[in-house]
Amino acid sequence: MPSLLKRARLPLLAFFAALFVLFTVIPAEAALQFPALTGRVVDEAGILSPEAKEKLTAYLAEHEQQTGNQVVVVTLKDLGGTDIADYGYQLGRAWGIGQKGKDNGVLIEIAPNQRQTRIDVGYKLEGDLTDAQSKLIIENSMLPHFRKGDYDGGVMAGTVNVLRTLGGNPTGAEGIPEPRKHKGGGNPLGGIPFLILLVIFWAVFGRHLWPLFLLGGLGGGGRGGWGDGGGGGWGSGGGGFSGGGGSFGGGGASGNW
């Protein structure tokens, strides 16, 4: 048995090493194309009505004035061959949503062609808008509308409930209901089985993978935390709109329909 395990070890190591390169080094080199940050609502996919965009912009501007938090909504034509979590990570890095040092930005993304949506939360807001709260807003406020093709309603409900969770009270949004928790449902273990498998794999093969991690660190320097890679001045200096260099650490949630 020990000899059999030893013979199987090398092919397994090669397999997982190939996966590591595929999912870390190669994506780091991939260049994604991002829409321009033209305002608090960027409707690249063209799914929102003029009335919805105007109302959303007013809600977001009011919230920014009251709290200093910068929340941006973007609809996307395409995700560049990646999923919305990775695309949103890199988009947020390019745009720099939120204030540098305060990291108080939120990015709400909708990709109708891929039927995916996500809420990304800045470092300093992760305690105010948790992953669980983001997931609840997506599942209960956004996806029911999206499944019916009602993008105005889904984006409006999701955005308003993000602002409420952050302590805001959007003027004129009283008729939009808050999300309710479903009874039961879901897997209470979440990603724990995968984490256990990852720990076992690292215990067996970890010492052989350090060279790959070193190579990945040298080759993938283009992807750090969100923040300094993009945004210019805070707010609307010079008559335009821009991020302020806020940083994100992967907090938030995704959903699809």
FISE-798904 format. One record per residue (C-alpha): residue number from 1; residue in one letter; x, y, z. Coordinates in steps of 0.2 Angstrom, whole numbers. Example, Ala and Ser with C-alpha at 12.3 -4.5 7.8 and 13.67 -1.06 7.14 Angstrom:
# FISE-798904
DOSE / pos / code / c1 / c2 / c3
DOSE / 1 / A / 62 / -22 / 39
DOSE / 2 / S / 68 / -5 / 36
END
This chain:
# FISE-798904
DOSE / pos / code / c1 / c2 / c3
DOSE / 1 / M / 0 / 0 / 0
DOSE / 2 / P / 14 / 13 / 4
DOSE / 3 / S / 22 / 10 / -13
DOSE / 4 / L / 5 / 11 / -22
DOSE / 5 / L / 2 / 28 / -13
DOSE / 6 / K / 20 / 34 / -18
DOSE / 7 / R / 17 / 29 / -36
DOSE / 8 / A / 0 / 39 / -36
DOSE / 9 / R / 8 / 54 / -28
DOSE / 10 / L / 17 / 61 / -43
DOSE / 11 / P / 3 / 61 / -55
DOSE / 12 / L / -9 / 69 / -42
DOSE / 13 / L / 4 / 82 / -39
DOSE / 14 / A / 6 / 86 / -57
DOSE / 15 / F / -13 / 87 / -59
DOSE / 16 / F / -15 / 99 / -44
DOSE / 17 / A / 0 / 109 / -50
DOSE / 18 / A / -8 / 111 / -67
DOSE / 19 / L / -24 / 117 / -59
DOSE / 20 / F / -14 / 129 / -49
DOSE / 21 / V / -6 / 137 / -64
DOSE / 22 / L / -23 / 137 / -74
DOSE / 23 / F / -32 / 146 / -60
DOSE / 24 / T / -19 / 158 / -54
DOSE / 25 / V / -5 / 162 / -66
DOSE / 26 / I / -15 / 162 / -82
DOSE / 27 / P / -30 / 173 / -75
DOSE / 28 / A / -17 / 185 / -68
DOSE / 29 / E / -11 / 188 / -86
DOSE / 30 / A / -28 / 190 / -94
DOSE / 31 / A / -33 / 208 / -98
DOSE / 32 / L / -51 / 212 / -96
DOSE / 33 / Q / -60 / 226 / -104
DOSE / 34 / F / -70 / 238 / -93
DOSE / 35 / P / -83 / 251 / -96
DOSE / 36 / A / -79 / 269 / -91
DOSE / 37 / L / -85 / 275 / -74
DOSE / 38 / T / -96 / 288 / -81
DOSE / 39 / G / -108 / 290 / -65
DOSE / 40 / R / -115 / 282 / -50
DOSE / 41 / V / -125 / 271 / -62
DOSE / 42 / V / -116 / 264 / -77
DOSE / 43 / D / -129 / 254 / -88
DOSE / 44 / E / -117 / 246 / -101
DOSE / 45 / A / -130 / 232 / -104
DOSE / 46 / G / -144 / 245 / -108
DOSE / 47 / I / -157 / 236 / -97
DOSE / 48 / L / -162 / 251 / -86
DOSE / 49 / S / -175 / 264 / -91
DOSE / 50 / P / -171 / 282 / -90
DOSE / 51 / E / -183 / 284 / -75
DOSE / 52 / A / -174 / 270 / -65
DOSE / 53 / K / -157 / 277 / -69
DOSE / 54 / E / -162 / 294 / -63
DOSE / 55 / K / -170 / 288 / -47
DOSE / 56 / L / -155 / 276 / -43
DOSE / 57 / T / -143 / 291 / -46
DOSE / 58 / A / -153 / 302 / -34
DOSE / 59 / Y / -153 / 288 / -20
DOSE / 60 / L / -134 / 285 / -22
DOSE / 61 / A / -130 / 303 / -22
DOSE / 62 / E / -141 / 307 / -7
DOSE / 63 / H / -133 / 292 / 2
DOSE / 64 / E / -115 / 298 / -2
DOSE / 65 / Q / -119 / 315 / 5
DOSE / 66 / Q / -126 / 308 / 21
DOSE / 67 / T / -114 / 295 / 25
DOSE / 68 / G / -98 / 297 / 14
DOSE / 69 / N / -101 / 279 / 7
DOSE / 70 / Q / -99 / 278 / -12
DOSE / 71 / V / -111 / 265 / -20
DOSE / 72 / V / -110 / 262 / -38
DOSE / 73 / V / -122 / 251 / -49
DOSE / 74 / V / -116 / 244 / -65
DOSE / 75 / T / -124 / 233 / -78
DOSE / 76 / L / -112 / 223 / -89
DOSE / 77 / K / -113 / 217 / -107
DOSE / 78 / D / -100 / 204 / -105
DOSE / 79 / L / -89 / 196 / -92
DOSE / 80 / G / -74 / 193 / -103
DOSE / 81 / G / -74 / 174 / -101
DOSE / 82 / T / -73 / 175 / -82
DOSE / 83 / D / -86 / 174 / -68
DOSE / 84 / I / -94 / 189 / -60
DOSE / 85 / A / -84 / 188 / -44
DOSE / 86 / D / -67 / 189 / -53
DOSE / 87 / Y / -73 / 202 / -65
DOSE / 88 / G / -80 / 212 / -51
DOSE / 89 / Y / -64 / 211 / -41
DOSE / 90 / Q / -54 / 218 / -56
DOSE / 91 / L / -67 / 231 / -61
DOSE / 92 / G / -67 / 237 / -43
DOSE / 93 / R / -48 / 238 / -43
DOSE / 94 / A / -49 / 248 / -59
DOSE / 95 / W / -62 / 260 / -53
DOSE / 96 / G / -57 / 262 / -35
DOSE / 97 / I / -74 / 264 / -28
DOSE / 98 / G / -74 / 272 / -11
DOSE / 99 / Q / -62 / 283 / -2
DOSE / 100 / K / -44 / 278 / 0
DOSE / 101 / G / -40 / 274 / 18
DOSE / 102 / K / -58 / 273 / 22
DOSE / 103 / D / -62 / 259 / 10
DOSE / 104 / N / -81 / 263 / 11
DOSE / 105 / G / -86 / 258 / -7
DOSE / 106 / V / -99 / 245 / -13
DOSE / 107 / L / -101 / 239 / -31
DOSE / 108 / I / -117 / 231 / -37
DOSE / 109 / E / -115 / 222 / -53
DOSE / 110 / I / -128 / 214 / -65
DOSE / 111 / A / -123 / 204 / -80
DOSE / 112 / P / -140 / 199 / -89
DOSE / 113 / N / -132 / 189 / -103
DOSE / 114 / Q / -123 / 178 / -91
DOSE / 115 / R / -138 / 179 / -79
DOSE / 116 / Q / -126 / 183 / -64
DOSE / 117 / T / -126 / 197 / -51
DOSE / 118 / R / -115 / 202 / -37
DOSE / 119 / I / -113 / 214 / -22
DOSE / 120 / D / -95 / 218 / -18
DOSE / 121 / V / -91 / 227 / -2
DOSE / 122 / G / -76 / 237 / 4
DOSE / 123 / Y / -65 / 232 / 18
DOSE / 124 / K / -72 / 245 / 31
DOSE / 125 / L / -90 / 241 / 27
DOSE / 126 / E / -89 / 222 / 28
DOSE / 127 / G / -95 / 223 / 46
DOSE / 128 / D / -110 / 234 / 41
DOSE / 129 / L / -115 / 224 / 25
DOSE / 130 / T / -110 / 206 / 28
DOSE / 131 / D / -108 / 192 / 16
DOSE / 132 / A / -124 / 185 / 23
DOSE / 133 / Q / -134 / 201 / 21
DOSE / 134 / S / -128 / 204 / 3
DOSE / 135 / K / -133 / 186 / -1
DOSE / 136 / L / -151 / 189 / 7
DOSE / 137 / I / -153 / 205 / -3
DOSE / 138 / I / -148 / 196 / -19
DOSE / 139 / E / -159 / 181 / -16
DOSE / 140 / N / -174 / 190 / -10
DOSE / 141 / S / -174 / 208 / -17
DOSE / 142 / M / -166 / 206 / -34
DOSE / 143 / L / -167 / 188 / -41
DOSE / 144 / P / -186 / 187 / -41
DOSE / 145 / H / -187 / 202 / -52
DOSE / 146 / F / -173 / 197 / -63
DOSE / 147 / R / -182 / 180 / -66
DOSE / 148 / K / -197 / 189 / -73
DOSE / 149 / G / -186 / 201 / -84
DOSE / 150 / D / -190 / 216 / -72
DOSE / 151 / Y / -172 / 223 / -71
DOSE / 152 / D / -178 / 240 / -65
DOSE / 153 / G / -187 / 232 / -51
DOSE / 154 / G / -173 / 221 / -46
DOSE / 155 / V / -159 / 234 / -47
DOSE / 156 / M / -170 / 246 / -38
DOSE / 157 / A / -175 / 234 / -24
DOSE / 158 / G / -157 / 228 / -22
DOSE / 159 / T / -149 / 245 / -21
DOSE / 160 / V / -162 / 252 / -9
DOSE / 161 / N / -159 / 238 / 3
DOSE / 162 / V / -140 / 239 / 2
DOSE / 163 / L / -142 / 258 / 7
DOSE / 164 / R / -154 / 253 / 21
DOSE / 165 / T / -142 / 240 / 27
DOSE / 166 / L / -128 / 253 / 27
DOSE / 167 / G / -139 / 265 / 38
DOSE / 168 / G / -147 / 275 / 25
DOSE / 169 / N / -165 / 279 / 22
DOSE / 170 / P / -168 / 283 / 3
DOSE / 171 / T / -181 / 297 / 1
DOSE / 172 / G / -196 / 291 / -9
DOSE / 173 / A / -191 / 272 / -7
DOSE / 174 / E / -203 / 268 / 7
DOSE / 175 / G / -214 / 256 / -4
DOSE / 176 / I / -199 / 245 / -8
DOSE / 177 / P / -200 / 230 / 4
DOSE / 178 / E / -185 / 224 / 14
DOSE / 179 / P / -179 / 206 / 11
DOSE / 180 / R / -185 / 192 / 22
DOSE / 181 / K / -176 / 177 / 27
DOSE / 182 / H / -182 / 160 / 20
DOSE / 183 / K / -186 / 147 / 33
DOSE / 184 / G / -174 / 133 / 32
DOSE / 185 / G / -165 / 129 / 16
DOSE / 186 / G / -147 / 130 / 11
DOSE / 187 / N / -133 / 120 / 16
DOSE / 188 / P / -127 / 124 / 34
DOSE / 189 / L / -110 / 117 / 31
DOSE / 190 / G / -107 / 128 / 16
DOSE / 191 / G / -90 / 126 / 10
DOSE / 192 / I / -83 / 116 / 25
DOSE / 193 / P / -81 / 99 / 15
DOSE / 194 / F / -71 / 108 / 2
DOSE / 195 / L / -60 / 116 / 16
DOSE / 196 / I / -57 / 99 / 24
DOSE / 197 / L / -52 / 92 / 7
DOSE / 198 / L / -40 / 107 / 4
DOSE / 199 / V / -32 / 105 / 21
DOSE / 200 / I / -29 / 86 / 18
DOSE / 201 / F / -22 / 90 / 1
DOSE / 202 / W / -10 / 103 / 8
DOSE / 203 / A / -4 / 91 / 21
DOSE / 204 / V / 0 / 78 / 8
DOSE / 205 / F / 7 / 89 / -6
DOSE / 206 / G / 10 / 106 / 2
DOSE / 207 / R / 29 / 105 / 4
DOSE / 208 / H / 30 / 102 / -15
DOSE / 209 / L / 20 / 117 / -20
DOSE / 210 / W / 31 / 131 / -13
DOSE / 211 / P / 40 / 134 / -29
DOSE / 212 / L / 24 / 136 / -38
DOSE / 213 / F / 18 / 149 / -26
DOSE / 214 / L / 34 / 158 / -27
DOSE / 215 / L / 32 / 158 / -46
DOSE / 216 / G / 14 / 164 / -45
DOSE / 217 / G / 19 / 178 / -33
DOSE / 218 / L / 32 / 184 / -46
DOSE / 219 / G / 21 / 182 / -61
DOSE / 220 / G / 5 / 188 / -55
DOSE / 221 / G / 9 / 205 / -47
DOSE / 222 / G / -5 / 213 / -58
DOSE / 223 / R / -18 / 208 / -45
DOSE / 224 / G / -17 / 214 / -28
DOSE / 225 / G / -31 / 221 / -17
DOSE / 226 / W / -43 / 233 / -25
DOSE / 227 / G / -39 / 251 / -23
DOSE / 228 / D / -24 / 261 / -29
DOSE / 229 / G / -25 / 254 / -47
DOSE / 230 / G / -38 / 265 / -53
DOSE / 231 / G / -49 / 279 / -47
DOSE / 232 / G / -44 / 297 / -47
DOSE / 233 / G / -52 / 311 / -36
DOSE / 234 / W / -66 / 307 / -24
DOSE / 235 / G / -84 / 311 / -29
DOSE / 236 / S / -86 / 323 / -44
DOSE / 237 / G / -70 / 334 / -45
DOSE / 238 / G / -68 / 343 / -61
DOSE / 239 / G / -87 / 340 / -66
DOSE / 240 / G / -85 / 321 / -69
DOSE / 241 / F / -87 / 306 / -57
DOSE / 242 / S / -73 / 295 / -51
DOSE / 243 / G / -69 / 283 / -37
DOSE / 244 / G / -57 / 288 / -23
DOSE / 245 / G / -45 / 274 / -22
DOSE / 246 / G / -55 / 263 / -10
DOSE / 247 / S / -50 / 245 / -7
DOSE / 248 / F / -59 / 229 / -7
DOSE / 249 / G / -55 / 212 / 0
DOSE / 250 / G / -67 / 200 / -8
DOSE / 251 / G / -82 / 203 / 4
DOSE / 252 / G / -99 / 201 / -3
DOSE / 253 / A / -110 / 188 / -12
DOSE / 254 / S / -115 / 182 / -29
DOSE / 255 / G / -131 / 175 / -37
DOSE / 256 / N / -138 / 169 / -53
DOSE / 257 / W / -155 / 166 / -61
END
